[in-house]
């Protein structure tokens, strides 16, 4: 000890404060520190219908599409996003075209309405579903139909 009662130090050594034994030890980093902190999905769904609706809604927003619908072989919408009237009409009309072809890209005419539509069929558990996109460019409809169909298969298989 030095004359003042303190510890002696070499001139070249930095002062390190003594750690009090009453402090809690420093936390140890967990092994998940490199994991992604943000959830990929912005919305979570408790039901299949809501999950499909969220999927289709994201497809509509990304592709700037008027509406998207997933319908059963009777033309009843299982999930839809966008213009509700367009979804109902396109689902009902595409079921008439659906038994004859696997996909469709064209224009549907209704009472005072005209829709640029793309449709594809997806098979799940022995039944076929129609995935339809309305409006937007043909390129975007094609891209979002593929994304919507893949999402529908993933969601319905879970």
C-alpha positions as a Markdown table, in Angstrom:
| # | Residue | x | y | z |
|---|---|---|---|---|
| 1 | Unk | 0.0 | 0.0 | 0.0 |
| 2 | Unk | 1.1 | 3.5 | -0.6 |
| 3 | Unk | 1.4 | 6.4 | 1.8 |
| 4 | Unk | -2.2 | 7.6 | 1.2 |
| 5 | Unk | -3.7 | 4.1 | 1.9 |
| 6 | Unk | -4.4 | 3.4 | -1.8 |
| 7 | Unk | -3.1 | 0.8 | -4.0 |
| 8 | Unk | 0.2 | 1.3 | -5.7 |
| 9 | Unk | 0.2 | 1.3 | -9.5 |
| 10 | Unk | 2.8 | 1.3 | -12.2 |
| 11 | Unk | 2.8 | 4.4 | -14.3 |
| 12 | Unk | 2.2 | 2.4 | -17.5 |
| 13 | Unk | -0.7 | 0.4 | -16.2 |
| 14 | Unk | -4.3 | 1.7 | -16.6 |
| 15 | Unk | -6.5 | 2.0 | -13.5 |
| 16 | Unk | -9.1 | -0.8 | -13.4 |
| 17 | Unk | -11.8 | -0.2 | -10.9 |
| 18 | Unk | -12.5 | -3.0 | -8.5 |
| 19 | Unk | -15.8 | -4.8 | -9.1 |
| 20 | Unk | -18.0 | -5.0 | -6.1 |
| 21 | Unk | -19.0 | -8.5 | -5.1 |
| 22 | Unk | -22.6 | -7.3 | -4.6 |
| 23 | Unk | -23.3 | -6.5 | -8.2 |
| 24 | Unk | -25.0 | -9.1 | -10.4 |
| 25 | Unk | -22.7 | -10.6 | -13.0 |
| 26 | Unk | -23.0 | -9.2 | -16.5 |
| 27 | Unk | -25.6 | -11.0 | -18.6 |
| 28 | Unk | -24.3 | -13.6 | -21.1 |
| 29 | Unk | -25.4 | -13.2 | -24.7 |
| 30 | Unk | -27.9 | -15.8 | -25.7 |
| 31 | Unk | -27.2 | -18.0 | -28.7 |
| 32 | Unk | -30.2 | -16.5 | -30.6 |
| 33 | Unk | -28.6 | -13.1 | -30.9 |
| 34 | Unk | -28.0 | -13.6 | -34.7 |
| 35 | Unk | -31.6 | -14.7 | -35.4 |
| 36 | Unk | -33.9 | -12.4 | -37.3 |
| 37 | Unk | -35.7 | -10.1 | -34.9 |
| 38 | Unk | -38.4 | -9.0 | -37.3 |
| 39 | Unk | -41.3 | -11.3 | -38.1 |
| 40 | Unk | -41.5 | -12.0 | -41.9 |
| 41 | Unk | -45.3 | -11.9 | -41.8 |
| 42 | Unk | -46.9 | -8.7 | -40.7 |
| 43 | Unk | -50.3 | -10.3 | -40.0 |
| 44 | Unk | -51.1 | -13.6 | -38.3 |
| 45 | Unk | -54.3 | -15.6 | -38.8 |
| 46 | Unk | -56.0 | -18.1 | -36.7 |
| 47 | Unk | -58.2 | -19.5 | -39.5 |
| 48 | Unk | -57.4 | -20.9 | -42.9 |
| 49 | Unk | -59.8 | -18.5 | -44.6 |
| 50 | Unk | -58.2 | -15.5 | -43.0 |
| 51 | Unk | -54.7 | -16.7 | -43.8 |
| 52 | Unk | -55.8 | -17.1 | -47.5 |
| 53 | Unk | -57.4 | -13.7 | -47.5 |
| 54 | Unk | -54.2 | -12.1 | -46.1 |
| 55 | Unk | -52.1 | -14.0 | -48.8 |
| 56 | Unk | -54.4 | -12.7 | -51.6 |
| 57 | Unk | -54.5 | -9.2 | -50.1 |
| 58 | Unk | -50.7 | -9.0 | -50.2 |
| 59 | Unk | -50.7 | -10.3 | -53.8 |
| 60 | Unk | -53.1 | -7.6 | -54.8 |
| 61 | Unk | -51.1 | -4.9 | -53.1 |
| 62 | Unk | -47.7 | -6.0 | -54.5 |
| 63 | Unk | -49.0 | -6.6 | -58.1 |
| 64 | Unk | -51.4 | -3.6 | -58.1 |
| 65 | Unk | -54.2 | -5.9 | -59.0 |
| 66 | Unk | -57.9 | -5.0 | -58.5 |
| 67 | Unk | -58.9 | -8.3 | -56.9 |
| 68 | Unk | -58.0 | -11.9 | -56.3 |
| 69 | Unk | -60.1 | -14.9 | -55.3 |
| 70 | Unk | -59.7 | -18.6 | -54.5 |
| 71 | Unk | -62.9 | -20.5 | -55.3 |
| 72 | Unk | -64.0 | -24.1 | -55.2 |
| 73 | Unk | -65.2 | -26.1 | -58.2 |
| 74 | Unk | -68.8 | -24.8 | -57.6 |
| 75 | Unk | -67.7 | -21.2 | -58.0 |
| 76 | Unk | -68.0 | -20.4 | -54.3 |
| 77 | Unk | -65.2 | -18.1 | -53.0 |
| 78 | Unk | -63.2 | -19.6 | -50.2 |
| 79 | Unk | -61.2 | -16.4 | -49.8 |
| 80 | Unk | -61.0 | -13.1 | -51.6 |
| 81 | Unk | -59.3 | -9.7 | -51.5 |
| 82 | Unk | -60.0 | -6.5 | -53.3 |
| 83 | Unk | -63.3 | -5.7 | -55.2 |
| 84 | Unk | -65.9 | -8.0 | -53.6 |
| 85 | Unk | -68.3 | -7.7 | -56.6 |
| 86 | Unk | -65.5 | -8.6 | -59.1 |
| 87 | Unk | -64.4 | -11.6 | -56.9 |
| 88 | Unk | -67.9 | -13.0 | -56.7 |
| 89 | Unk | -68.7 | -12.5 | -60.4 |
| 90 | Unk | -65.3 | -13.8 | -61.6 |
| 91 | Unk | -65.5 | -16.9 | -59.4 |
| 92 | Unk | -69.0 | -17.7 | -60.6 |
| 93 | Unk | -68.2 | -17.2 | -64.3 |
| 94 | Unk | -64.8 | -19.0 | -64.2 |
| 95 | Unk | -66.4 | -22.1 | -62.9 |
| 96 | Unk | -68.2 | -22.4 | -66.2 |
| 97 | Unk | -64.8 | -22.2 | -68.1 |
| 98 | Unk | -62.9 | -24.2 | -65.4 |
| 99 | Unk | -63.9 | -27.7 | -66.2 |
| 100 | Unk | -62.7 | -27.4 | -69.8 |
| 101 | Unk | -59.3 | -25.8 | -69.3 |
| 102 | Unk | -56.4 | -25.6 | -66.7 |
| 103 | Unk | -55.7 | -21.9 | -67.1 |
| 104 | Unk | -57.2 | -18.8 | -68.6 |
| 105 | Unk | -56.0 | -15.4 | -69.5 |
| 106 | Unk | -58.5 | -13.1 | -71.1 |
| 107 | Unk | -61.4 | -10.8 | -70.6 |
| 108 | Unk | -64.7 | -11.7 | -68.9 |
| 109 | Unk | -67.8 | -9.6 | -69.7 |
| 110 | Unk | -70.7 | -9.1 | -67.3 |
| 111 | Unk | -73.7 | -6.9 | -67.0 |
| 112 | Unk | -72.1 | -3.5 | -67.5 |
| 113 | Unk | -68.7 | -4.8 | -66.4 |
| 114 | Unk | -65.5 | -6.0 | -68.1 |
| 115 | Unk | -62.7 | -7.7 | -66.2 |
| 116 | Unk | -59.2 | -8.7 | -67.4 |
| 117 | Unk | -58.8 | -12.0 | -65.7 |
| 118 | Unk | -56.2 | -14.7 | -65.3 |
| 119 | Unk | -57.1 | -18.1 | -63.7 |
| 120 | Unk | -55.2 | -21.2 | -62.9 |
| 121 | Unk | -56.3 | -24.4 | -61.2 |
| 122 | Unk | -54.6 | -26.0 | -58.3 |
| 123 | Unk | -55.3 | -29.5 | -57.0 |
| 124 | Unk | -55.4 | -30.1 | -53.2 |
| 125 | Unk | -56.6 | -33.2 | -51.5 |
| 126 | Unk | -58.4 | -34.6 | -54.6 |
| 127 | Unk | -60.3 | -31.4 | -55.4 |
| 128 | Unk | -59.5 | -28.5 | -57.7 |
| 129 | Unk | -59.5 | -24.9 | -56.7 |
| 130 | Unk | -59.6 | -21.9 | -59.0 |
| 131 | Unk | -57.1 | -19.0 | -58.2 |
| 132 | Unk | -58.1 | -15.9 | -60.1 |
| 133 | Unk | -56.6 | -12.5 | -60.5 |
| 134 | Unk | -58.6 | -9.5 | -61.8 |
| 135 | Unk | -57.1 | -6.2 | -63.2 |
| 136 | Unk | -53.6 | -5.0 | -63.4 |
| 137 | Unk | -51.2 | -6.0 | -66.1 |
| 138 | Unk | -51.0 | -9.4 | -67.6 |
| 139 | Unk | -47.5 | -9.8 | -66.4 |
| 140 | Unk | -48.4 | -8.9 | -62.8 |
| 141 | Unk | -51.5 | -11.2 | -62.9 |
| 142 | Unk | -49.3 | -14.1 | -64.0 |
| 143 | Unk | -46.8 | -13.4 | -61.3 |
| 144 | Unk | -49.3 | -13.0 | -58.5 |
| 145 | Unk | -51.4 | -16.0 | -59.6 |
| 146 | Unk | -48.3 | -18.1 | -59.2 |
| 147 | Unk | -47.6 | -16.6 | -55.8 |
| 148 | Unk | -51.2 | -16.9 | -54.7 |
| 149 | Unk | -51.5 | -20.5 | -55.9 |
| 150 | Unk | -48.3 | -21.5 | -54.0 |
| 151 | Unk | -49.6 | -19.7 | -50.9 |
| 152 | Unk | -52.9 | -21.4 | -51.1 |
| 153 | Unk | -51.3 | -24.8 | -51.4 |
| 154 | Unk | -49.0 | -24.1 | -48.5 |
| 155 | Unk | -51.8 | -22.8 | -46.3 |
| 156 | Unk | -54.3 | -25.5 | -47.1 |
| 157 | Unk | -51.7 | -28.3 | -46.6 |
| 158 | Unk | -50.9 | -27.1 | -43.1 |
